[in-house]
């Protein structure tokens, strides 16, 4: 996965009302608008990392297709 995909995902999350924070160790965490879900967002080295991020976010209530379309 490249940085462009991650930036687009972060932009879509922010547009949907999610909050992105980076931990002291450099890991990104996505916080849902209702505050109930905290999802780690990784920047892995292959295409599966992006899909895994979207799947974790979907389980937490984020619909990437709806925001990204």
Biopython code that builds the backbone (N, CA, C, O; Angstrom):
import numpy as np
from Bio.PDB.StructureBuilder import StructureBuilder

atoms = [
    (1, "UNK", "N", (0.850, -1.174, 0.000)),
    (1, "UNK", "CA", (0.000, 0.000, 0.000)),
    (1, "UNK", "C", (0.890, 1.228, 0.000)),
    (1, "UNK", "O", (1.934, 1.261, 0.651)),
    (2, "UNK", "N", (0.470, 2.206, -0.719)),
    (2, "UNK", "CA", (1.275, 3.419, -0.738)),
    (2, "UNK", "C", (0.645, 4.502, 0.126)),
    (2, "UNK", "O", (-0.493, 4.366, 0.573)),
    (3, "UNK", "N", (1.374, 5.554, 0.353)),
    (3, "UNK", "CA", (0.911, 6.639, 1.202)),
    (3, "UNK", "C", (-0.308, 7.361, 0.653)),
    (3, "UNK", "O", (-1.098, 7.916, 1.416)),
    (4, "UNK", "N", (-0.467, 7.358, -0.673)),
    (4, "UNK", "CA", (-1.608, 8.030, -1.288)),
    (4, "UNK", "C", (-2.919, 7.389, -0.845)),
    (4, "UNK", "O", (-3.880, 8.095, -0.539)),
    (5, "UNK", "N", (-2.967, 6.069, -0.808)),
    (5, "UNK", "CA", (-4.172, 5.365, -0.379)),
    (5, "UNK", "C", (-4.509, 5.700, 1.070)),
    (5, "UNK", "O", (-5.671, 5.911, 1.415)),
    (6, "UNK", "N", (-3.495, 5.744, 1.902)),
    (6, "UNK", "CA", (-3.705, 6.064, 3.308)),
    (6, "UNK", "C", (-4.218, 7.483, 3.462)),
    (6, "UNK", "O", (-5.126, 7.724, 4.257)),
    (7, "UNK", "N", (-3.655, 8.429, 2.717)),
    (7, "UNK", "CA", (-4.110, 9.816, 2.786)),
    (7, "UNK", "C", (-5.557, 9.944, 2.331)),
    (7, "UNK", "O", (-6.330, 10.694, 2.927)),
    (8, "UNK", "N", (-5.931, 9.217, 1.278)),
    (8, "UNK", "CA", (-7.309, 9.246, 0.796)),
    (8, "UNK", "C", (-8.260, 8.656, 1.831)),
    (8, "UNK", "O", (-9.358, 9.173, 2.035)),
    (9, "UNK", "N", (-7.839, 7.573, 2.485)),
    (9, "UNK", "CA", (-8.659, 6.953, 3.521)),
    (9, "UNK", "C", (-8.830, 7.915, 4.692)),
    (9, "UNK", "O", (-9.939, 8.064, 5.205)),
    (10, "UNK", "N", (-7.756, 8.570, 5.122)),
    (10, "UNK", "CA", (-7.839, 9.531, 6.216)),
    (10, "UNK", "C", (-8.768, 10.687, 5.855)),
    (10, "UNK", "O", (-9.551, 11.138, 6.692)),
    (11, "UNK", "N", (-8.686, 11.167, 4.617)),
    (11, "UNK", "CA", (-9.556, 12.260, 4.174)),
    (11, "UNK", "C", (-11.022, 11.822, 4.211)),
    (11, "UNK", "O", (-11.886, 12.592, 4.630)),
    (12, "UNK", "N", (-11.304, 10.595, 3.775)),
    (12, "UNK", "CA", (-12.668, 10.076, 3.799)),
    (12, "UNK", "C", (-13.169, 9.917, 5.236)),
    (12, "UNK", "O", (-14.330, 10.200, 5.529)),
    (13, "UNK", "N", (-12.290, 9.466, 6.122)),
    (13, "UNK", "CA", (-12.668, 9.328, 7.531)),
    (13, "UNK", "C", (-13.012, 10.683, 8.134)),
    (13, "UNK", "O", (-14.028, 10.824, 8.815)),
    (14, "UNK", "N", (-12.169, 11.674, 7.886)),
    (14, "UNK", "CA", (-12.431, 13.014, 8.423)),
    (14, "UNK", "C", (-13.726, 13.590, 7.865)),
    (14, "UNK", "O", (-14.484, 14.242, 8.583)),
    (15, "UNK", "N", (-13.976, 13.347, 6.581)),
    (15, "UNK", "CA", (-15.202, 13.833, 5.951)),
    (15, "UNK", "C", (-16.433, 13.205, 6.601)),
    (15, "UNK", "O", (-17.486, 13.838, 6.683)),
    (16, "UNK", "N", (-16.301, 11.966, 7.059)),
    (16, "UNK", "CA", (-17.418, 11.262, 7.695)),
    (16, "UNK", "C", (-17.517, 11.564, 9.191)),
    (16, "UNK", "O", (-18.375, 11.014, 9.881)),
    (17, "UNK", "N", (-16.641, 12.435, 9.689)),
    (17, "UNK", "CA", (-16.728, 12.825, 11.088)),
    (17, "UNK", "C", (-15.826, 12.051, 12.029)),
    (17, "UNK", "O", (-15.884, 12.249, 13.243)),
    (18, "UNK", "N", (-14.996, 11.175, 11.492)),
    (18, "UNK", "CA", (-14.055, 10.425, 12.322)),
    (18, "UNK", "C", (-12.867, 11.315, 12.658)),
    (18, "UNK", "O", (-12.567, 12.268, 11.939)),
    (19, "UNK", "N", (-12.198, 10.994, 13.759)),
    (19, "UNK", "CA", (-11.024, 11.739, 14.198)),
    (19, "UNK", "C", (-9.806, 10.834, 14.074)),
    (19, "UNK", "O", (-9.855, 9.674, 14.484)),
    (20, "UNK", "N", (-8.719, 11.347, 13.516)),
    (20, "UNK", "CA", (-7.479, 10.594, 13.350)),
    (20, "UNK", "C", (-6.438, 11.174, 14.298)),
    (20, "UNK", "O", (-6.202, 12.382, 14.320)),
    (21, "UNK", "N", (-5.824, 10.300, 15.073)),
    (21, "UNK", "CA", (-4.741, 10.722, 15.952)),
    (21, "UNK", "C", (-3.555, 9.796, 15.742)),
    (21, "UNK", "O", (-3.713, 8.608, 15.459)),
    (22, "UNK", "N", (-2.372, 10.362, 15.886)),
    (22, "UNK", "CA", (-1.151, 9.577, 15.767)),
    (22, "UNK", "C", (-0.556, 9.430, 17.169)),
    (22, "UNK", "O", (-0.375, 10.417, 17.882)),
    (23, "UNK", "N", (-0.254, 8.190, 17.553)),
    (23, "UNK", "CA", (0.299, 7.932, 18.878)),
    (23, "UNK", "C", (1.741, 8.398, 18.959)),
    (23, "UNK", "O", (2.336, 8.782, 17.952)),
    (24, "UNK", "N", (2.298, 8.362, 20.152)),
    (24, "UNK", "CA", (3.697, 8.773, 20.331)),
    (24, "UNK", "C", (4.642, 7.891, 19.531)),
    (24, "UNK", "O", (5.725, 8.335, 19.148)),
    (25, "UNK", "N", (4.254, 6.666, 19.277)),
    (25, "UNK", "CA", (5.101, 5.749, 18.515)),
    (25, "UNK", "C", (4.836, 5.804, 17.015)),
    (25, "UNK", "O", (5.430, 5.038, 16.257)),
    (26, "UNK", "N", (3.953, 6.701, 16.578)),
    (26, "UNK", "CA", (3.727, 6.908, 15.157)),
    (26, "UNK", "C", (2.618, 6.080, 14.542)),
    (26, "UNK", "O", (2.504, 6.025, 13.318)),
    (27, "UNK", "N", (1.792, 5.432, 15.361)),
    (27, "UNK", "CA", (0.690, 4.634, 14.840)),
    (27, "UNK", "C", (-0.572, 5.484, 14.770)),
    (27, "UNK", "O", (-0.859, 6.261, 15.681)),
    (28, "UNK", "N", (-1.320, 5.333, 13.687)),
    (28, "UNK", "CA", (-2.554, 6.095, 13.513)),
    (28, "UNK", "C", (-3.724, 5.340, 14.131)),
    (28, "UNK", "O", (-3.841, 4.121, 14.000)),
    (29, "UNK", "N", (-4.587, 6.094, 14.809)),
    (29, "UNK", "CA", (-5.796, 5.538, 15.402)),
    (29, "UNK", "C", (-6.978, 6.352, 14.893)),
    (29, "UNK", "O", (-6.922, 7.581, 14.850)),
    (30, "UNK", "N", (-8.048, 5.661, 14.509)),
    (30, "UNK", "CA", (-9.256, 6.326, 14.030)),
    (30, "UNK", "C", (-10.333, 6.207, 15.106)),
    (30, "UNK", "O", (-10.625, 5.111, 15.583)),
    (31, "UNK", "N", (-10.912, 7.325, 15.478)),
    (31, "UNK", "CA", (-11.941, 7.370, 16.507)),
    (31, "UNK", "C", (-13.277, 7.697, 15.838)),
    (31, "UNK", "O", (-13.380, 8.674, 15.097)),
    (32, "UNK", "N", (-14.294, 6.882, 16.100)),
    (32, "UNK", "CA", (-15.597, 7.088, 15.478)),
    (32, "UNK", "C", (-16.264, 8.341, 16.040)),
    (32, "UNK", "O", (-15.922, 8.787, 17.135)),
    (33, "UNK", "N", (-17.213, 8.909, 15.298)),
    (33, "UNK", "CA", (-17.883, 10.129, 15.756)),
    (33, "UNK", "C", (-18.614, 9.948, 17.086)),
    (33, "UNK", "O", (-18.698, 10.886, 17.878)),
    (34, "UNK", "N", (-19.140, 8.755, 17.334)),
    (34, "UNK", "CA", (-19.857, 8.522, 18.591)),
    (34, "UNK", "C", (-18.914, 8.183, 19.743)),
    (34, "UNK", "O", (-19.349, 8.074, 20.889)),
    (35, "UNK", "N", (-17.640, 8.017, 19.448)),
    (35, "UNK", "CA", (-16.645, 7.742, 20.472)),
    (35, "UNK", "C", (-16.607, 6.313, 20.967)),
    (35, "UNK", "O", (-15.852, 6.001, 21.888)),
    (36, "UNK", "N", (-17.403, 5.437, 20.380)),
    (36, "UNK", "CA", (-17.485, 4.058, 20.847)),
    (36, "UNK", "C", (-16.426, 3.156, 20.230)),
    (36, "UNK", "O", (-16.063, 2.136, 20.817)),
    (37, "UNK", "N", (-15.928, 3.517, 19.061)),
    (37, "UNK", "CA", (-14.998, 2.650, 18.353)),
    (37, "UNK", "C", (-13.652, 3.335, 18.147)),
    (37, "UNK", "O", (-13.575, 4.493, 17.737)),
    (38, "UNK", "N", (-12.610, 2.593, 18.440)),
    (38, "UNK", "CA", (-11.254, 3.043, 18.178)),
    (38, "UNK", "C", (-10.614, 1.990, 17.291)),
    (38, "UNK", "O", (-10.534, 0.823, 17.675)),
    (39, "UNK", "N", (-10.156, 2.384, 16.109)),
    (39, "UNK", "CA", (-9.648, 1.433, 15.132)),
    (39, "UNK", "C", (-8.206, 1.789, 14.771)),
    (39, "UNK", "O", (-7.934, 2.911, 14.344)),
    (40, "UNK", "N", (-7.277, 0.839, 14.940)),
    (40, "UNK", "CA", (-5.911, 1.110, 14.482)),
    (40, "UNK", "C", (-5.858, 1.075, 12.958)),
    (40, "UNK", "O", (-6.412, 0.169, 12.335)),
    (41, "UNK", "N", (-5.205, 2.042, 12.369)),
    (41, "UNK", "CA", (-5.075, 2.108, 10.913)),
    (41, "UNK", "C", (-3.595, 1.939, 10.581)),
    (41, "UNK", "O", (-2.765, 2.770, 10.949)),
    (42, "UNK", "N", (-3.280, 0.856, 9.885)),
    (42, "UNK", "CA", (-1.887, 0.565, 9.574)),
    (42, "UNK", "C", (-1.527, 1.032, 8.171)),
    (42, "UNK", "O", (-2.400, 1.231, 7.326)),
    (43, "UNK", "N", (-0.262, 1.201, 7.940)),
    (43, "UNK", "CA", (0.250, 1.552, 6.617)),
    (43, "UNK", "C", (1.196, 0.429, 6.201)),
    (43, "UNK", "O", (2.414, 0.599, 6.158)),
    (44, "UNK", "N", (0.608, -0.706, 5.901)),
    (44, "UNK", "CA", (1.387, -1.885, 5.552)),
    (44, "UNK", "C", (2.059, -1.771, 4.208)),
    (44, "UNK", "O", (1.893, -0.781, 3.496)),
    (45, "UNK", "N", (2.809, -2.778, 3.871)),
    (45, "UNK", "CA", (3.595, -2.739, 2.654)),
    (45, "UNK", "C", (2.921, -3.307, 1.426)),
    (45, "UNK", "O", (3.524, -3.302, 0.352)),
    (46, "UNK", "N", (1.701, -3.794, 1.535)),
    (46, "UNK", "CA", (1.057, -4.372, 0.352)),
    (46, "UNK", "C", (-0.418, -3.977, 0.285)),
    (46, "UNK", "O", (-0.930, -3.307, 1.182)),
    (47, "UNK", "N", (-1.087, -4.393, -0.772)),
    (47, "UNK", "CA", (-2.465, -4.017, -1.042)),
    (47, "UNK", "C", (-3.426, -4.593, -0.013)),
    (47, "UNK", "O", (-4.510, -4.044, 0.182)),
    (48, "UNK", "N", (-3.060, -5.676, 0.647)),
    (48, "UNK", "CA", (-3.973, -6.286, 1.620)),
    (48, "UNK", "C", (-4.141, -5.414, 2.855)),
    (48, "UNK", "O", (-5.191, -5.456, 3.496)),
    (49, "UNK", "N", (-3.145, -4.636, 3.199)),
    (49, "UNK", "CA", (-3.229, -3.770, 4.377)),
    (49, "UNK", "C", (-4.361, -2.759, 4.226)),
    (49, "UNK", "O", (-5.108, -2.515, 5.174)),
    (50, "UNK", "N", (-4.490, -2.171, 3.040)),
    (50, "UNK", "CA", (-5.566, -1.211, 2.804)),
    (50, "UNK", "C", (-6.927, -1.879, 2.956)),
    (50, "UNK", "O", (-7.824, -1.336, 3.601)),
    (51, "UNK", "N", (-7.074, -3.050, 2.364)),
    (51, "UNK", "CA", (-8.348, -3.772, 2.464)),
    (51, "UNK", "C", (-8.657, -4.176, 3.901)),
    (51, "UNK", "O", (-9.813, -4.134, 4.320)),
    (52, "UNK", "N", (-7.636, -4.565, 4.655)),
    (52, "UNK", "CA", (-7.836, -4.920, 6.056)),
    (52, "UNK", "C", (-8.264, -3.693, 6.868)),
    (52, "UNK", "O", (-9.116, -3.800, 7.750)),
    (53, "UNK", "N", (-7.679, -2.539, 6.576)),
    (53, "UNK", "CA", (-8.089, -1.303, 7.250)),
    (53, "UNK", "C", (-9.554, -1.002, 6.983)),
    (53, "UNK", "O", (-10.312, -0.707, 7.907)),
    (54, "UNK", "N", (-9.951, -1.078, 5.722)),
    (54, "UNK", "CA", (-11.333, -0.781, 5.352)),
    (54, "UNK", "C", (-12.279, -1.786, 6.012)),
    (54, "UNK", "O", (-13.367, -1.407, 6.445)),
    (55, "UNK", "N", (-11.887, -3.054, 6.097)),
    (55, "UNK", "CA", (-12.730, -4.070, 6.736)),
    (55, "UNK", "C", (-12.901, -3.775, 8.227)),
    (55, "UNK", "O", (-14.009, -3.875, 8.754)),
    (56, "UNK", "N", (-11.811, -3.413, 8.910)),
    (56, "UNK", "CA", (-11.914, -3.075, 10.344)),
    (56, "UNK", "C", (-12.803, -1.858, 10.555)),
    (56, "UNK", "O", (-13.614, -1.826, 11.481)),
    (57, "UNK", "N", (-12.650, -0.863, 9.698)),
    (57, "UNK", "CA", (-13.467, 0.340, 9.817)),
    (57, "UNK", "C", (-14.932, 0.053, 9.512)),
    (57, "UNK", "O", (-15.823, 0.633, 10.134)),
    (58, "UNK", "N", (-15.181, -0.835, 8.563)),
    (58, "UNK", "CA", (-16.556, -1.209, 8.226)),
    (58, "UNK", "C", (-17.242, -1.872, 9.414)),
    (58, "UNK", "O", (-18.411, -1.604, 9.692)),
    (59, "UNK", "N", (-16.511, -2.739, 10.115)),
    (59, "UNK", "CA", (-17.076, -3.388, 11.295)),
    (59, "UNK", "C", (-17.392, -2.367, 12.396)),
    (59, "UNK", "O", (-18.254, -2.602, 13.243)),
    (60, "UNK", "N", (-16.688, -1.240, 12.370)),
    (60, "UNK", "CA", (-16.917, -0.190, 13.363)),
    (60, "UNK", "C", (-17.975, 0.817, 12.898)),
    (60, "UNK", "O", (-18.296, 1.751, 13.634)),
    (61, "UNK", "N", (-18.517, 0.641, 11.695)),
    (61, "UNK", "CA", (-19.606, 1.486, 11.222)),
    (61, "UNK", "C", (-19.266, 2.476, 10.131)),
    (61, "UNK", "O", (-20.121, 3.276, 9.751)),
    (62, "UNK", "N", (-18.045, 2.454, 9.611)),
    (62, "UNK", "CA", (-17.641, 3.372, 8.548)),
    (62, "UNK", "C", (-17.866, 2.722, 7.199)),
    (62, "UNK", "O", (-17.464, 1.577, 6.992)),
    (63, "UNK", "N", (-18.506, 3.439, 6.270)),
    (63, "UNK", "CA", (-18.763, 2.917, 4.939)),
    (63, "UNK", "C", (-17.896, 3.680, 3.937)),
    (63, "UNK", "O", (-18.250, 4.780, 3.512)),
    (64, "UNK", "N", (-16.771, 3.096, 3.566)),
    (64, "UNK", "CA", (-15.808, 3.756, 2.674)),
    (64, "UNK", "C", (-16.401, 4.000, 1.302)),
    (64, "UNK", "O", (-16.162, 5.053, 0.711)),
    (65, "UNK", "N", (-17.167, 3.055, 0.779)),
    (65, "UNK", "CA", (-17.748, 3.216, -0.556)),
    (65, "UNK", "C", (-18.711, 4.397, -0.605)),
    (65, "UNK", "O", (-18.733, 5.148, -1.580)),
    (66, "UNK", "N", (-19.505, 4.558, 0.447)),
    (66, "UNK", "CA", (-20.487, 5.640, 0.485)),
    (66, "UNK", "C", (-19.816, 7.006, 0.485)),
    (66, "UNK", "O", (-20.270, 7.922, -0.201)),
    (67, "UNK", "N", (-18.737, 7.147, 1.249)),
    (67, "UNK", "CA", (-18.038, 8.429, 1.342)),
    (67, "UNK", "C", (-17.142, 8.645, 0.140)),
    (67, "UNK", "O", (-17.036, 9.764, -0.361)),
    (68, "UNK", "N", (-16.492, 7.585, -0.330)),
    (68, "UNK", "CA", (-15.507, 7.700, -1.396)),
    (68, "UNK", "C", (-16.135, 7.839, -2.779)),
    (68, "UNK", "O", (-15.501, 8.382, -3.683)),
    (69, "UNK", "N", (-17.349, 7.368, -2.964)),
    (69, "UNK", "CA", (-17.996, 7.377, -4.286)),
    (69, "UNK", "C", (-18.377, 8.750, -4.735)),
    (69, "UNK", "O", (-18.929, 8.912, -5.824)),
]
sb = StructureBuilder()
sb.init_structure("model")
sb.init_model(0)
sb.init_chain("A")
sb.init_seg("    ")
for serial, (resi, resn, name, xyz) in enumerate(atoms, 1):
    if name == "N":
        sb.init_residue(resn, " ", resi, " ")
    sb.init_atom(name, np.array(xyz, "f"), 0.0, 1.0, " ", f" {name:<3s}", serial, name[0])
structure = sb.get_structure()
